[in-house]
């Protein structure tokens, strides 16, 4: 191998590494950053308020809502409806998850009430 061939190989390798680095930087800095927040409330004995409510936000926009009175998980946004239109069982599957969370929240609230010897007026809120 000649010296010129070695330099060409090194140059090509450096150009490839620079290209990969530029691609990485572009992908890293141009990618979108989103947030998801879940607000879950569990309560008992509050008039006109469901015992369990769950609202899911993406980028501070409500996208899903579930409560223990209606027991229906519903989209709160047109783009959410459109994004899940191809998945026929999406809403039923997520509704089942919401019902499981409702049961867990109810049992957790009951445990907390017993632990602190409370009979009414307890509210548990989980954010994040």
Buried (B, 14 or more C-beta within 10 A) or exposed (E): EEEEEEEEEEEEEEEEEEEEEEEEEEEEEEEEEEEEEEBBBBBBEEEEBBBBBBBBBBEEEBBBBBBBEEEEBEBBEEEBEEEBEEEEEBBEEBBEEBBEBBEEBBEEBEEEBEEEEEEEEBEBEEEE
